[in-house]
Each structure stands twice: as C-alpha cells, then as structure tokens.
Amino acid sequence: MHTLSPLDSRAVLAAARTTGALVTVEEHRPRGGLGDAVAEAVGAHCPVPHRRVAVNGPVGTVVRGHREALEESGVSAAAIRAAATQVIEIGKTGKR
C-alpha cells in the first residue's frame, strides 16, 4: 500500500474477495498501522482470515542494516511465509 490515508479500500476489499485471506506486512509497530486499517476495512464488508507481520519486541540497540533490523524485530520472509500458511489453513478449515 502506498499510503494509509487515504486507504485504498477498494483494492483491499478486492484482494480479500479474490484471495479469501490477507497478510499485511509493515516496517513498524502493528498498532495504528496497515494491519489495523485493513482489519477495519475488511471486517465491516468482507471478513476473511487476516494475519499481521509487524515489528515486535524491544527496540534494538545495535545499529544494523535495514533488513537485519527488520528480521530481528520479527519482519522476515519466514514470518511472512508462516502468516500466509496460517491464513490458508484457516480458509481450508474455517478455524481461526
């Protein structure tokens, strides 16, 4: 997503309807970010399984590269893959 405000609700809802599940990924804390905006948009109009990948845990104290800092804080290819696997399973079983 290019911006959160205004949120492209049409694109979000189209993705939800087309895929039946969503994973949001953001480079900052989850509260008040993309995951919340997407959850609000789809929750009212097209509820689907949704997982968020965002920065969690304590803020790092060692200066690193951007990718390393994200991976250390929980935003990684493995985390995104795990979230996608979860929403696919939820779609198959209906169990959240």
mmCIF file as gemmi writes it, N, C-alpha and C atoms, coordinates in Angstrom:
data_model
loop_
_atom_site.group_PDB
_atom_site.id
_atom_site.type_symbol
_atom_site.label_atom_id
_atom_site.label_alt_id
_atom_site.label_comp_id
_atom_site.label_asym_id
_atom_site.label_entity_id
_atom_site.label_seq_id
_atom_site.pdbx_PDB_ins_code
_atom_site.Cartn_x
_atom_site.Cartn_y
_atom_site.Cartn_z
_atom_site.occupancy
_atom_site.B_iso_or_equiv
_atom_site.pdbx_formal_charge
_atom_site.auth_seq_id
_atom_site.auth_asym_id
_atom_site.pdbx_PDB_model_num
ATOM 1 N N . MET Axp A 1 ? 0.855 -1.173 0 1 0 ? 1 A 1
ATOM 2 C CA . MET Axp A 1 ? 0 0 0 1 0 ? 1 A 1
ATOM 3 C C . MET Axp A 1 ? 0.898 1.232 0 1 0 ? 1 A 1
ATOM 4 N N . HIS Axp A 2 ? 0.537 2.154 -0.828 1 0 ? 2 A 1
ATOM 5 C CA . HIS Axp A 2 ? 1.324 3.381 -0.926 1 0 ? 2 A 1
ATOM 6 C C . HIS Axp A 2 ? 1.084 4.297 0.268 1 0 ? 2 A 1
ATOM 7 N N . THR Axp A 3 ? -0.157 4.422 0.694 1 0 ? 3 A 1
ATOM 8 C CA . THR Axp A 3 ? -0.494 5.265 1.839 1 0 ? 3 A 1
ATOM 9 C C . THR Axp A 3 ? -1.562 4.587 2.686 1 0 ? 3 A 1
ATOM 10 N N . LEU Axp A 4 ? -1.62 4.99 3.944 1 0 ? 4 A 1
ATOM 11 C CA . LEU Axp A 4 ? -2.694 4.52 4.818 1 0 ? 4 A 1
ATOM 12 C C . LEU Axp A 4 ? -3.868 5.481 4.791 1 0 ? 4 A 1
ATOM 13 N N . SER Axp A 5 ? -3.582 6.727 4.484 1 0 ? 5 A 1
ATOM 14 C CA . SER Axp A 5 ? -4.635 7.73 4.452 1 0 ? 5 A 1
ATOM 15 C C . SER Axp A 5 ? -4.46 8.583 3.206 1 0 ? 5 A 1
ATOM 16 N N . PRO Axp A 6 ? -5.318 8.455 2.252 1 0 ? 6 A 1
ATOM 17 C CA . PRO Axp A 6 ? -6.496 7.587 2.297 1 0 ? 6 A 1
ATOM 18 C C . PRO Axp A 6 ? -6.131 6.138 1.976 1 0 ? 6 A 1
ATOM 19 N N . LEU Axp A 7 ? -6.788 5.227 2.642 1 0 ? 7 A 1
ATOM 20 C CA . LEU Axp A 7 ? -6.597 3.805 2.374 1 0 ? 7 A 1
ATOM 21 C C . LEU Axp A 7 ? -7.351 3.449 1.104 1 0 ? 7 A 1
ATOM 22 N N . ASP Axp A 8 ? -6.737 2.676 0.236 1 0 ? 8 A 1
ATOM 23 C CA . ASP Axp A 8 ? -7.394 2.225 -0.983 1 0 ? 8 A 1
ATOM 24 C C . ASP Axp A 8 ? -8.295 1.048 -0.622 1 0 ? 8 A 1
ATOM 25 N N . SER Axp A 9 ? -9.435 1.365 -0.029 1 0 ? 9 A 1
ATOM 26 C CA . SER Axp A 9 ? -10.365 0.335 0.454 1 0 ? 9 A 1
ATOM 27 C C . SER Axp A 9 ? -10.855 -0.556 -0.67 1 0 ? 9 A 1
ATOM 28 N N . ARG Axp A 10 ? -11.041 -0.002 -1.847 1 0 ? 10 A 1
ATOM 29 C CA . ARG Axp A 10 ? -11.494 -0.823 -2.981 1 0 ? 10 A 1
ATOM 30 C C . ARG Axp A 10 ? -10.482 -1.919 -3.283 1 0 ? 10 A 1
ATOM 31 N N . ALA Axp A 11 ? -9.196 -1.564 -3.301 1 0 ? 11 A 1
ATOM 32 C CA . ALA Axp A 11 ? -8.155 -2.557 -3.591 1 0 ? 11 A 1
ATOM 33 C C . ALA Axp A 11 ? -8.085 -3.6 -2.481 1 0 ? 11 A 1
ATOM 34 N N . VAL Axp A 12 ? -8.2 -3.155 -1.236 1 0 ? 12 A 1
ATOM 35 C CA . VAL Axp A 12 ? -8.156 -4.084 -0.1 1 0 ? 12 A 1
ATOM 36 C C . VAL Axp A 12 ? -9.323 -5.058 -0.174 1 0 ? 12 A 1
ATOM 37 N N . LEU Axp A 13 ? -10.522 -4.546 -0.4 1 0 ? 13 A 1
ATOM 38 C CA . LEU Axp A 13 ? -11.701 -5.418 -0.477 1 0 ? 13 A 1
ATOM 39 C C . LEU Axp A 13 ? -11.632 -6.339 -1.691 1 0 ? 13 A 1
ATOM 40 N N . ALA Axp A 14 ? -11.121 -5.845 -2.798 1 0 ? 14 A 1
ATOM 41 C CA . ALA Axp A 14 ? -10.964 -6.696 -3.986 1 0 ? 14 A 1
ATOM 42 C C . ALA Axp A 14 ? -9.992 -7.835 -3.693 1 0 ? 14 A 1
ATOM 43 N N . ALA Axp A 15 ? -8.888 -7.528 -3.016 1 0 ? 15 A 1
ATOM 44 C CA . ALA Axp A 15 ? -7.919 -8.565 -2.655 1 0 ? 15 A 1
ATOM 45 C C . ALA Axp A 15 ? -8.542 -9.581 -1.705 1 0 ? 15 A 1
ATOM 46 N N . ALA Axp A 16 ? -9.317 -9.103 -0.745 1 0 ? 16 A 1
ATOM 47 C CA . ALA Axp A 16 ? -9.976 -10.006 0.207 1 0 ? 16 A 1
ATOM 48 C C . ALA Axp A 16 ? -10.951 -10.935 -0.506 1 0 ? 16 A 1
ATOM 49 N N . ARG Axp A 17 ? -11.733 -10.372 -1.413 1 0 ? 17 A 1
ATOM 50 C CA . ARG Axp A 17 ? -12.711 -11.194 -2.142 1 0 ? 17 A 1
ATOM 51 C C . ARG Axp A 17 ? -12.027 -12.193 -3.074 1 0 ? 17 A 1
ATOM 52 N N . THR Axp A 18 ? -10.955 -11.756 -3.717 1 0 ? 18 A 1
ATOM 53 C CA . THR Axp A 18 ? -10.264 -12.606 -4.683 1 0 ? 18 A 1
ATOM 54 C C . THR Axp A 18 ? -9.509 -13.737 -4.005 1 0 ? 18 A 1
ATOM 55 N N . THR Axp A 19 ? -8.824 -13.427 -2.905 1 0 ? 19 A 1
ATOM 56 C CA . THR Axp A 19 ? -7.949 -14.417 -2.271 1 0 ? 19 A 1
ATOM 57 C C . THR Axp A 19 ? -8.597 -15.158 -1.116 1 0 ? 19 A 1
ATOM 58 N N . GLY Axp A 20 ? -9.552 -14.54 -0.45 1 0 ? 20 A 1
ATOM 59 C CA . GLY Axp A 20 ? -10.202 -15.166 0.696 1 0 ? 20 A 1
ATOM 60 C C . GLY Axp A 20 ? -9.386 -15.097 1.97 1 0 ? 20 A 1
ATOM 61 N N . ALA Axp A 21 ? -8.246 -14.406 1.94 1 0 ? 21 A 1
ATOM 62 C CA . ALA Axp A 21 ? -7.394 -14.26 3.123 1 0 ? 21 A 1
ATOM 63 C C . ALA Axp A 21 ? -6.394 -13.142 2.848 1 0 ? 21 A 1
ATOM 64 N N . LEU Axp A 22 ? -5.886 -12.512 3.919 1 0 ? 22 A 1
ATOM 65 C CA . LEU Axp A 22 ? -4.924 -11.418 3.764 1 0 ? 22 A 1
ATOM 66 C C . LEU Axp A 22 ? -3.79 -11.528 4.772 1 0 ? 22 A 1
ATOM 67 N N . VAL Axp A 23 ? -2.615 -11.113 4.343 1 0 ? 23 A 1
ATOM 68 C CA . VAL Axp A 23 ? -1.459 -10.955 5.216 1 0 ? 23 A 1
ATOM 69 C C . VAL Axp A 23 ? -0.945 -9.54 4.989 1 0 ? 23 A 1
ATOM 70 N N . THR Axp A 24 ? -0.838 -8.769 6.061 1 0 ? 24 A 1
ATOM 71 C CA . THR Axp A 24 ? -0.259 -7.432 5.941 1 0 ? 24 A 1
ATOM 72 C C . THR Axp A 24 ? 1.134 -7.448 6.552 1 0 ? 24 A 1
ATOM 73 N N . VAL Axp A 25 ? 2.037 -6.711 5.942 1 0 ? 25 A 1
ATOM 74 C CA . VAL Axp A 25 ? 3.424 -6.634 6.391 1 0 ? 25 A 1
ATOM 75 C C . VAL Axp A 25 ? 3.792 -5.171 6.496 1 0 ? 25 A 1
ATOM 76 N N . GLU Axp A 26 ? 4.343 -4.776 7.651 1 0 ? 26 A 1
ATOM 77 C CA . GLU Axp A 26 ? 4.732 -3.38 7.833 1 0 ? 26 A 1
ATOM 78 C C . GLU Axp A 26 ? 6.023 -3.263 8.614 1 0 ? 26 A 1
ATOM 79 N N . GLU Axp A 27 ? 6.71 -2.159 8.406 1 0 ? 27 A 1
ATOM 80 C CA . GLU Axp A 27 ? 8.032 -1.94 8.99 1 0 ? 27 A 1
ATOM 81 C C . GLU Axp A 27 ? 7.983 -1.162 10.301 1 0 ? 27 A 1
ATOM 82 N N . HIS Axp A 28 ? 6.89 -1.244 10.998 1 0 ? 28 A 1
ATOM 83 C CA . HIS Axp A 28 ? 6.792 -0.554 12.284 1 0 ? 28 A 1
ATOM 84 C C . HIS Axp A 28 ? 5.84 -1.32 13.192 1 0 ? 28 A 1
ATOM 85 N N . ARG Axp A 29 ? 5.576 -0.783 14.343 1 0 ? 29 A 1
ATOM 86 C CA . ARG Axp A 29 ? 4.689 -1.443 15.3 1 0 ? 29 A 1
ATOM 87 C C . ARG Axp A 29 ? 3.307 -1.645 14.701 1 0 ? 29 A 1
ATOM 88 N N . PRO Axp A 30 ? 2.6 -2.694 15.124 1 0 ? 30 A 1
ATOM 89 C CA . PRO Axp A 30 ? 1.323 -3.016 14.485 1 0 ? 30 A 1
ATOM 90 C C . PRO Axp A 30 ? 0.172 -2.069 14.828 1 0 ? 30 A 1
ATOM 91 N N . ARG Axp A 31 ? 0.187 -1.455 15.979 1 0 ? 31 A 1
ATOM 92 C CA . ARG Axp A 31 ? -0.955 -0.612 16.371 1 0 ? 31 A 1
ATOM 93 C C . ARG Axp A 31 ? -1.013 0.661 15.532 1 0 ? 31 A 1
ATOM 94 N N . GLY Axp A 32 ? -2.195 0.898 14.975 1 0 ? 32 A 1
ATOM 95 C CA . GLY Axp A 32 ? -2.409 2.111 14.205 1 0 ? 32 A 1
ATOM 96 C C . GLY Axp A 32 ? -1.802 2.082 12.818 1 0 ? 32 A 1
ATOM 97 N N . GLY Axp A 33 ? -1.408 0.922 12.364 1 0 ? 33 A 1
ATOM 98 C CA . GLY Axp A 33 ? -0.749 0.816 11.067 1 0 ? 33 A 1
ATOM 99 C C . GLY Axp A 33 ? -1.619 0.168 10.011 1 0 ? 33 A 1
ATOM 100 N N . LEU Axp A 34 ? -0.954 -0.39 9.024 1 0 ? 34 A 1
ATOM 101 C CA . LEU Axp A 34 ? -1.634 -1.013 7.896 1 0 ? 34 A 1
ATOM 102 C C . LEU Axp A 34 ? -2.548 -2.15 8.341 1 0 ? 34 A 1
ATOM 103 N N . GLY Axp A 35 ? -2.064 -2.999 9.242 1 0 ? 35 A 1
ATOM 104 C CA . GLY Axp A 35 ? -2.883 -4.125 9.701 1 0 ? 35 A 1
ATOM 105 C C . GLY Axp A 35 ? -4.196 -3.679 10.305 1 0 ? 35 A 1
ATOM 106 N N . ASP Axp A 36 ? -4.167 -2.633 11.132 1 0 ? 36 A 1
ATOM 107 C CA . ASP Axp A 36 ? -5.399 -2.113 11.725 1 0 ? 36 A 1
ATOM 108 C C . ASP Axp A 36 ? -6.325 -1.547 10.659 1 0 ? 36 A 1
ATOM 109 N N . ALA Axp A 37 ? -5.776 -0.8 9.713 1 0 ? 37 A 1
ATOM 110 C CA . ALA Axp A 37 ? -6.59 -0.195 8.659 1 0 ? 37 A 1
ATOM 111 C C . ALA Axp A 37 ? -7.249 -1.275 7.801 1 0 ? 37 A 1
ATOM 112 N N . VAL Axp A 38 ? -6.496 -2.301 7.444 1 0 ? 38 A 1
ATOM 113 C CA . VAL Axp A 38 ? -7.04 -3.393 6.63 1 0 ? 38 A 1
ATOM 114 C C . VAL Axp A 38 ? -8.088 -4.164 7.425 1 0 ? 38 A 1
ATOM 115 N N . ALA Axp A 39 ? -7.812 -4.456 8.684 1 0 ? 39 A 1
ATOM 116 C CA . ALA Axp A 39 ? -8.775 -5.182 9.515 1 0 ? 39 A 1
ATOM 117 C C . ALA Axp A 39 ? -10.096 -4.423 9.614 1 0 ? 39 A 1
ATOM 118 N N . GLU Axp A 40 ? -10.016 -3.118 9.757 1 0 ? 40 A 1
ATOM 119 C CA . GLU Axp A 40 ? -11.232 -2.307 9.839 1 0 ? 40 A 1
ATOM 120 C C . GLU Axp A 40 ? -12.001 -2.341 8.518 1 0 ? 40 A 1
ATOM 121 N N . ALA Axp A 41 ? -11.295 -2.227 7.41 1 0 ? 41 A 1
ATOM 122 C CA . ALA Axp A 41 ? -11.955 -2.222 6.1 1 0 ? 41 A 1
ATOM 123 C C . ALA Axp A 41 ? -12.614 -3.558 5.793 1 0 ? 41 A 1
ATOM 124 N N . VAL Axp A 42 ? -11.902 -4.648 5.995 1 0 ? 42 A 1
ATOM 125 C CA . VAL Axp A 42 ? -12.477 -5.948 5.635 1 0 ? 42 A 1
ATOM 126 C C . VAL Axp A 42 ? -13.458 -6.448 6.686 1 0 ? 42 A 1
ATOM 127 N N . GLY Axp A 43 ? -13.242 -6.096 7.933 1 0 ? 43 A 1
ATOM 128 C CA . GLY Axp A 43 ? -14.13 -6.558 8.998 1 0 ? 43 A 1
ATOM 129 C C . GLY Axp A 43 ? -15.561 -6.113 8.798 1 0 ? 43 A 1
ATOM 130 N N . ALA Axp A 44 ? -15.737 -4.938 8.249 1 0 ? 44 A 1
ATOM 131 C CA . ALA Axp A 44 ? -17.074 -4.394 8.061 1 0 ? 44 A 1
ATOM 132 C C . ALA Axp A 44 ? -17.746 -4.899 6.786 1 0 ? 44 A 1
ATOM 133 N N . HIS Axp A 45 ? -16.958 -5.273 5.779 1 0 ? 45 A 1
ATOM 134 C CA . HIS Axp A 45 ? -17.546 -5.565 4.468 1 0 ? 45 A 1
ATOM 135 C C . HIS Axp A 45 ? -17.248 -6.95 3.904 1 0 ? 45 A 1
ATOM 136 N N . CYS Axp A 46 ? -16.128 -7.544 4.308 1 0 ? 46 A 1
ATOM 137 C CA . CYS Axp A 46 ? -15.738 -8.834 3.712 1 0 ? 46 A 1
ATOM 138 C C . CYS Axp A 46 ? -14.795 -9.558 4.67 1 0 ? 46 A 1
ATOM 139 N N . PRO Axp A 47 ? -15.303 -10.015 5.808 1 0 ? 47 A 1
ATOM 140 C CA . PRO Axp A 47 ? -14.409 -10.65 6.784 1 0 ? 47 A 1
ATOM 141 C C . PRO Axp A 47 ? -13.707 -11.881 6.193 1 0 ? 47 A 1
ATOM 142 N N . VAL Axp A 48 ? -12.393 -11.883 6.268 1 0 ? 48 A 1
ATOM 143 C CA . VAL Axp A 48 ? -11.571 -13.008 5.816 1 0 ? 48 A 1
ATOM 144 C C . VAL Axp A 48 ? -10.466 -13.221 6.844 1 0 ? 48 A 1
ATOM 145 N N . PRO Axp A 49 ? -9.852 -14.387 6.865 1 0 ? 49 A 1
ATOM 146 C CA . PRO Axp A 49 ? -8.7 -14.59 7.75 1 0 ? 49 A 1
ATOM 147 C C . PRO Axp A 49 ? -7.618 -13.559 7.429 1 0 ? 49 A 1
ATOM 148 N N . HIS Axp A 50 ? -7.025 -13.006 8.48 1 0 ? 50 A 1
ATOM 149 C CA . HIS Axp A 50 ? -6.028 -11.941 8.312 1 0 ? 50 A 1
ATOM 150 C C . HIS Axp A 50 ? -4.944 -12.106 9.367 1 0 ? 50 A 1
ATOM 151 N N . ARG Axp A 51 ? -3.708 -12.078 8.934 1 0 ? 51 A 1
ATOM 152 C CA . ARG Axp A 51 ? -2.569 -12.116 9.845 1 0 ? 51 A 1
ATOM 153 C C . ARG Axp A 51 ? -1.691 -10.907 9.576 1 0 ? 51 A 1
ATOM 154 N N . ARG Axp A 52 ? -1.069 -10.413 10.636 1 0 ? 52 A 1
ATOM 155 C CA . ARG Axp A 52 ? -0.211 -9.237 10.543 1 0 ? 52 A 1
ATOM 156 C C . ARG Axp A 52 ? 1.23 -9.621 10.849 1 0 ? 52 A 1
ATOM 157 N N . VAL Axp A 53 ? 2.136 -9.117 10.042 1 0 ? 53 A 1
ATOM 158 C CA . VAL Axp A 53 ? 3.559 -9.245 10.314 1 0 ? 53 A 1
ATOM 159 C C . VAL Axp A 53 ? 4.049 -7.818 10.522 1 0 ? 53 A 1
ATOM 160 N N . ALA Axp A 54 ? 4.555 -7.531 11.719 1 0 ? 54 A 1
ATOM 161 C CA . ALA Axp A 54 ? 4.985 -6.175 12.055 1 0 ? 54 A 1
ATOM 162 C C . ALA Axp A 54 ? 6.109 -6.255 13.082 1 0 ? 54 A 1
ATOM 163 N N . VAL Axp A 55 ? 6.72 -5.132 13.331 1 0 ? 55 A 1
ATOM 164 C CA . VAL Axp A 55 ? 7.802 -5.048 14.303 1 0 ? 55 A 1
ATOM 165 C C . VAL Axp A 55 ? 7.254 -5.366 15.689 1 0 ? 55 A 1
ATOM 166 N N . ASN Axp A 56 ? 7.935 -6.268 16.398 1 0 ? 56 A 1
ATOM 167 C CA . ASN Axp A 56 ? 7.531 -6.601 17.757 1 0 ? 56 A 1
ATOM 168 C C . ASN Axp A 56 ? 8.764 -6.711 18.633 1 0 ? 56 A 1
ATOM 169 N N . GLY Axp A 57 ? 8.551 -6.828 19.908 1 0 ? 57 A 1
ATOM 170 C CA . GLY Axp A 57 ? 9.672 -6.941 20.835 1 0 ? 57 A 1
ATOM 171 C C . GLY Axp A 57 ? 10.328 -5.603 21.106 1 0 ? 57 A 1
ATOM 172 N N . PRO Axp A 58 ? 11.42 -5.625 21.853 1 0 ? 58 A 1
ATOM 173 C CA . PRO Axp A 58 ? 12.092 -4.37 22.212 1 0 ? 58 A 1
ATOM 174 C C . PRO Axp A 58 ? 12.789 -3.74 21.004 1 0 ? 58 A 1
ATOM 175 N N . VAL Axp A 59 ? 12.941 -2.446 21.087 1 0 ? 59 A 1
ATOM 176 C CA . VAL Axp A 59 ? 13.667 -1.73 20.046 1 0 ? 59 A 1
ATOM 177 C C . VAL Axp A 59 ? 15.133 -2.099 20.16 1 0 ? 59 A 1
ATOM 178 N N . GLY Axp A 60 ? 15.765 -2.417 19.039 1 0 ? 60 A 1
ATOM 179 C CA . GLY Axp A 60 ? 17.169 -2.812 19.046 1 0 ? 60 A 1
ATOM 180 C C . GLY Axp A 60 ? 18.086 -1.673 19.484 1 0 ? 60 A 1
ATOM 181 N N . THR Axp A 61 ? 19.206 -2.034 20.029 1 0 ? 61 A 1
ATOM 182 C CA . THR Axp A 61 ? 20.155 -1.033 20.492 1 0 ? 61 A 1
ATOM 183 C C . THR Axp A 61 ? 21.432 -1.021 19.669 1 0 ? 61 A 1
ATOM 184 N N . VAL Axp A 62 ? 21.557 -1.987 18.764 1 0 ? 62 A 1
ATOM 185 C CA . VAL Axp A 62 ? 22.755 -2.071 17.94 1 0 ? 62 A 1
ATOM 186 C C . VAL Axp A 62 ? 22.397 -1.593 16.536 1 0 ? 62 A 1
ATOM 187 N N . VAL Axp A 63 ? 23.225 -0.753 15.963 1 0 ? 63 A 1
ATOM 188 C CA . VAL Axp A 63 ? 22.97 -0.262 14.616 1 0 ? 63 A 1
ATOM 189 C C . VAL Axp A 63 ? 23.286 -1.369 13.624 1 0 ? 63 A 1
ATOM 190 N N . ARG Axp A 64 ? 22.321 -1.664 12.751 1 0 ? 64 A 1
ATOM 191 C CA . ARG Axp A 64 ? 22.474 -2.712 11.749 1 0 ? 64 A 1
ATOM 192 C C . ARG Axp A 64 ? 21.928 -2.196 10.419 1 0 ? 64 A 1
ATOM 193 N N . GLY Axp A 65 ? 22.001 -3.048 9.438 1 0 ? 65 A 1
ATOM 194 C CA . GLY Axp A 65 ? 21.352 -2.741 8.174 1 0 ? 65 A 1
ATOM 195 C C . GLY Axp A 65 ? 19.849 -2.85 8.325 1 0 ? 65 A 1
ATOM 196 N N . HIS Axp A 66 ? 19.14 -2.286 7.383 1 0 ? 66 A 1
ATOM 197 C CA . HIS Axp A 66 ? 17.678 -2.267 7.432 1 0 ? 66 A 1
ATOM 198 C C . HIS Axp A 66 ? 17.092 -3.676 7.499 1 0 ? 66 A 1
ATOM 199 N N . ARG Axp A 67 ? 17.523 -4.553 6.623 1 0 ? 67 A 1
ATOM 200 C CA . ARG Axp A 67 ? 16.988 -5.918 6.589 1 0 ? 67 A 1
ATOM 201 C C . ARG Axp A 67 ? 17.242 -6.64 7.907 1 0 ? 67 A 1
ATOM 202 N N . GLU Axp A 68 ? 18.461 -6.529 8.422 1 0 ? 68 A 1
ATOM 203 C CA . GLU Axp A 68 ? 18.791 -7.214 9.681 1 0 ? 68 A 1
ATOM 204 C C . GLU Axp A 68 ? 17.94 -6.689 10.832 1 0 ? 68 A 1
ATOM 205 N N . ALA Axp A 69 ? 17.73 -5.381 10.865 1 0 ? 69 A 1
ATOM 206 C CA . ALA Axp A 69 ? 16.905 -4.796 11.932 1 0 ? 69 A 1
ATOM 207 C C . ALA Axp A 69 ? 15.476 -5.308 11.843 1 0 ? 69 A 1
ATOM 208 N N . LEU Axp A 70 ? 14.934 -5.385 10.634 1 0 ? 70 A 1
ATOM 209 C CA . LEU Axp A 70 ? 13.57 -5.904 10.473 1 0 ? 70 A 1
ATOM 210 C C . LEU Axp A 70 ? 13.48 -7.364 10.876 1 0 ? 70 A 1
ATOM 211 N N . GLU Axp A 71 ? 14.418 -8.17 10.422 1 0 ? 71 A 1
ATOM 212 C CA . GLU Axp A 71 ? 14.393 -9.595 10.756 1 0 ? 71 A 1
ATOM 213 C C . GLU Axp A 71 ? 14.487 -9.809 12.259 1 0 ? 71 A 1
ATOM 214 N N . GLU Axp A 72 ? 15.353 -9.039 12.921 1 0 ? 72 A 1
ATOM 215 C CA . GLU Axp A 72 ? 15.492 -9.16 14.371 1 0 ? 72 A 1
ATOM 216 C C . GLU Axp A 72 ? 14.199 -8.794 15.093 1 0 ? 72 A 1
ATOM 217 N N . SER Axp A 73 ? 13.418 -7.898 14.504 1 0 ? 73 A 1
ATOM 218 C CA . SER Axp A 73 ? 12.192 -7.448 15.166 1 0 ? 73 A 1
ATOM 219 C C . SER Axp A 73 ? 10.949 -8.213 14.713 1 0 ? 73 A 1
ATOM 220 N N . GLY Axp A 74 ? 11.131 -9.255 13.904 1 0 ? 74 A 1
ATOM 221 C CA . GLY Axp A 74 ? 10.001 -10.112 13.563 1 0 ? 74 A 1
ATOM 222 C C . GLY Axp A 74 ? 9.453 -9.95 12.165 1 0 ? 74 A 1
ATOM 223 N N . VAL Axp A 75 ? 10.037 -9.071 11.359 1 0 ? 75 A 1
ATOM 224 C CA . VAL Axp A 75 ? 9.565 -8.886 9.985 1 0 ? 75 A 1
ATOM 225 C C . VAL Axp A 75 ? 10.576 -9.564 9.07 1 0 ? 75 A 1
ATOM 226 N N . SER Axp A 76 ? 10.231 -10.761 8.616 1 0 ? 76 A 1
ATOM 227 C CA . SER Axp A 76 ? 11.162 -11.547 7.809 1 0 ? 76 A 1
ATOM 228 C C . SER Axp A 76 ? 10.389 -12.389 6.805 1 0 ? 76 A 1
ATOM 229 N N . ALA Axp A 77 ? 11.103 -12.932 5.855 1 0 ? 77 A 1
ATOM 230 C CA . ALA Axp A 77 ? 10.474 -13.825 4.885 1 0 ? 77 A 1
ATOM 231 C C . ALA Axp A 77 ? 9.83 -15.012 5.597 1 0 ? 77 A 1
ATOM 232 N N . ALA Axp A 78 ? 10.496 -15.538 6.608 1 0 ? 78 A 1
ATOM 233 C CA . ALA Axp A 78 ? 9.947 -16.683 7.347 1 0 ? 78 A 1
ATOM 234 C C . ALA Axp A 78 ? 8.652 -16.304 8.071 1 0 ? 78 A 1
ATOM 235 N N . ALA Axp A 79 ? 8.596 -15.108 8.648 1 0 ? 79 A 1
ATOM 236 C CA . ALA Axp A 79 ? 7.393 -14.662 9.351 1 0 ? 79 A 1
ATOM 237 C C . ALA Axp A 79 ? 6.241 -14.456 8.371 1 0 ? 79 A 1
ATOM 238 N N . ILE Axp A 80 ? 6.552 -13.907 7.202 1 0 ? 80 A 1
ATOM 239 C CA . ILE Axp A 80 ? 5.519 -13.696 6.188 1 0 ? 80 A 1
ATOM 240 C C . ILE Axp A 80 ? 5.008 -15.04 5.684 1 0 ? 80 A 1
ATOM 241 N N . ARG Axp A 81 ? 5.907 -15.974 5.437 1 0 ? 81 A 1
ATOM 242 C CA . ARG Axp A 81 ? 5.521 -17.314 4.985 1 0 ? 81 A 1
ATOM 243 C C . ARG Axp A 81 ? 4.638 -17.995 6.029 1 0 ? 81 A 1
ATOM 244 N N . ALA Axp A 82 ? 4.994 -17.886 7.303 1 0 ? 82 A 1
ATOM 245 C CA . ALA Axp A 82 ? 4.207 -18.501 8.372 1 0 ? 82 A 1
ATOM 246 C C . ALA Axp A 82 ? 2.81 -17.885 8.442 1 0 ? 82 A 1
ATOM 247 N N . ALA Axp A 83 ? 2.72 -16.573 8.311 1 0 ? 83 A 1
ATOM 248 C CA . ALA Axp A 83 ? 1.417 -15.903 8.345 1 0 ? 83 A 1
ATOM 249 C C . ALA Axp A 83 ? 0.562 -16.344 7.167 1 0 ? 83 A 1
ATOM 250 N N . ALA Axp A 84 ? 1.158 -16.431 5.984 1 0 ? 84 A 1
ATOM 251 C CA . ALA Axp A 84 ? 0.421 -16.869 4.799 1 0 ? 84 A 1
ATOM 252 C C . ALA Axp A 84 ? -0.071 -18.301 4.969 1 0 ? 84 A 1
ATOM 253 N N . THR Axp A 85 ? 0.764 -19.157 5.507 1 0 ? 85 A 1
ATOM 254 C CA . THR Axp A 85 ? 0.377 -20.548 5.75 1 0 ? 85 A 1
ATOM 255 C C . THR Axp A 85 ? -0.8 -20.609 6.715 1 0 ? 85 A 1
ATOM 256 N N . GLN Axp A 86 ? -0.768 -19.772 7.764 1 0 ? 86 A 1
ATOM 257 C CA . GLN Axp A 86 ? -1.862 -19.747 8.733 1 0 ? 86 A 1
ATOM 258 C C . GLN Axp A 86 ? -3.178 -19.35 8.098 1 0 ? 86 A 1
ATOM 259 N N . VAL Axp A 87 ? -3.187 -18.276 7.283 1 0 ? 87 A 1
ATOM 260 C CA . VAL Axp A 87 ? -4.464 -17.846 6.705 1 0 ? 87 A 1
ATOM 261 C C . VAL Axp A 87 ? -4.983 -18.842 5.677 1 0 ? 87 A 1
ATOM 262 N N . ILE Axp A 88 ? -4.077 -19.512 4.985 1 0 ? 88 A 1
ATOM 263 C CA . ILE Axp A 88 ? -4.51 -20.552 4.041 1 0 ? 88 A 1
ATOM 264 C C . ILE Axp A 88 ? -5.171 -21.696 4.803 1 0 ? 88 A 1
ATOM 265 N N . GLU Axp A 89 ? -4.569 -22.108 5.91 1 0 ? 89 A 1
ATOM 266 C CA . GLU Axp A 89 ? -5.154 -23.183 6.733 1 0 ? 89 A 1
ATOM 267 C C . GLU Axp A 89 ? -6.501 -22.768 7.295 1 0 ? 89 A 1
ATOM 268 N N . ILE Axp A 90 ? -6.6 -21.528 7.756 1 0 ? 90 A 1
ATOM 269 C CA . ILE Axp A 90 ? -7.876 -21.033 8.284 1 0 ? 90 A 1
ATOM 270 C C . ILE Axp A 90 ? -8.932 -21.098 7.192 1 0 ? 90 A 1
ATOM 271 N N . GLY Axp A 91 ? -8.56 -20.708 5.983 1 0 ? 91 A 1
ATOM 272 C CA . GLY Axp A 91 ? -9.501 -20.762 4.862 1 0 ? 91 A 1
ATOM 273 C C . GLY Axp A 91 ? -9.976 -22.164 4.567 1 0 ? 91 A 1
ATOM 274 N N . LYS Axp A 92 ? -9.096 -23.135 4.727 1 0 ? 92 A 1
ATOM 275 C CA . LYS Axp A 92 ? -9.449 -24.53 4.471 1 0 ? 92 A 1
ATOM 276 C C . LYS Axp A 92 ? -10.322 -25.123 5.565 1 0 ? 92 A 1
ATOM 277 N N . THR Axp A 93 ? -9.965 -24.808 6.813 1 0 ? 93 A 1
ATOM 278 C CA . THR Axp A 93 ? -10.652 -25.444 7.948 1 0 ? 93 A 1
ATOM 279 C C . THR Axp A 93 ? -11.736 -24.6 8.567 1 0 ? 93 A 1
ATOM 280 N N . GLY Axp A 94 ? -11.654 -23.274 8.371 1 0 ? 94 A 1
ATOM 281 C CA . GLY Axp A 94 ? -12.625 -22.371 8.993 1 0 ? 94 A 1
ATOM 282 C C . GLY Axp A 94 ? -12.326 -22.1 10.455 1 0 ? 94 A 1
ATOM 283 N N . LYS Axp A 95 ? -11.237 -22.685 10.973 1 0 ? 95 A 1
ATOM 284 C CA . LYS Axp A 95 ? -10.877 -22.485 12.379 1 0 ? 95 A 1
ATOM 285 C C . LYS Axp A 95 ? -9.883 -21.352 12.491 1 0 ? 95 A 1
ATOM 286 N N . ARG Axp A 96 ? -10.193 -20.363 13.293 1 0 ? 96 A 1
ATOM 287 C CA . ARG Axp A 96 ? -9.316 -19.226 13.499 1 0 ? 96 A 1
ATOM 288 C C . ARG Axp A 96 ? -8.452 -19.52 14.668 1 0 ? 96 A 1
